[in-house]
Amino acid sequence: MAVDYTVIVVYLAGMLAMGWWGMRRAKSKSEFLVAGRRLGPWMYSGTMAAIVLGGASTIGGVGLGYQYGLSGAWMVFTIGLGLLALSVFFSARIARLKVYTVSEMLDLRYGGRAGVISGVVMWAYTLMLAVTSTIAYATIFDVLFDMNRTIAIILGGSIVVAYSTLGGMWSITLTDMVQFVVKTIGVLLLLLPIAVVKAGGFSEMKAKLPTEYFDPLGIGGETIFTYVLIYTFGMLIGQDIWQRVFTARSDKVARYGGTVAGTYCLVYAIAGAVIGTAAKVMYPKLPSADAAFATIVKDELPMGVRGLVLAAALAAVMSTSSGALIACATVANNDIWSRLRGAVAPKEDGEAHDEVKGNRLFILIMGIAVVCIAIALNDVVQALTVAYNLLVAGLLVPILGGLLWKRGTAPGALAAVTAGGLSVIGLMWGYGILANEPVYYGLLISLGVYVVVSLATKPTDAEVLAAWRERLAGRGSEEEAEPETPVTV
């Protein structure tokens, strides 16, 4: 294992080095939170794919393949579909807004009265996303070093918090680009073909497994529909995803770069399901489907290659964890704390507020909180389900309504956020956290309330809508000019 350990240690040291490099580059709020909005198509595509394909997509995707066969690809596949929909239909408009958070978009569209409530919902989602990603370190470090769960979470979480705090989005972008390359080599180019060969090829896999393992819809229509509702729509509105859209240097980069990333996700989904299916042939009686990834890596791969593939799993977890962490801190600072303390007041005597320092402090605070919650929390699936249910039921309707329906109003948006969020919490209490009904009914309630209240209240002020249209067209932004040249890779 010495070679594998060396690969992992070099990888982790590289992550910290890039955090240090990013700290030297991030000199403004724009640089720190959205990489100066200067990413070119290739870097944008790589980092976008890295953030959406985390530990759940890698370890969980293989586990679903082990349990259901090829139809286990649907969870990650719907994530790719959501990213494609976001990129093709909405990303250009989102990029032209030149904002930092989803709540800022809602304020622009509805006249400045939707920020705090929507910020709280988004903060809860990004916090739970960061927590569930951080918990995944325990699985990987257990395979590597037979490490205690708590120590593994602290080790992995500390590295992510360190490089994210140092350089913000620049550090995260650089590390995500490396993580994208490592995942591509480790999972697609190494683990996939090795797993298929070790299982005896596709003909042997078909001979040894039931036919439903090769049914594209074998996982069930209701499950697929729920994945679409939660993950596809969740991709359209999550702060962690939008904050990456804000890094694109133009609306064209956001659209076409995101389309490439979404297509990559579809390929990654199929690869994970095939690896899991191969693992079922080799290890038909594993105690847990989620153990399939670790087992096949530990037992079937040669040294060196094993270290690289484990680094790929670590990369998948780190990319999602760091993206969720900076999103959580951005929302906490800009949408909640700054509003509650009245930081929108003019600065006195020309004294500039150190916004980079403030955002860096919030990343550190949120990072410590995430690690502590991850240590205390055991049920990852329930935490992630609560997060996505709140996000979709609370924010999907007012966000898409604001983008698509000019008659939507601020009272309608606030009522939809409140009704959707409270109803989904109540329904989860009644039906159970893992039930499908809460998000179905919560979303319908949010939609009904939004339409009824919007039609019953005064239309949004014409000046607000005019300013909104200006921002959608890429004009009237308050974003400061950035003298640096674009990053074109």
Order of alpha helices (4+ residues) and beta strands (2+ residues): alpha-alpha-alpha-alpha-alpha-alpha-alpha-alpha-alpha-alpha-alpha-alpha-alpha-alpha-alpha-alpha-alpha-alpha-alpha-alpha-alpha-alpha-alpha
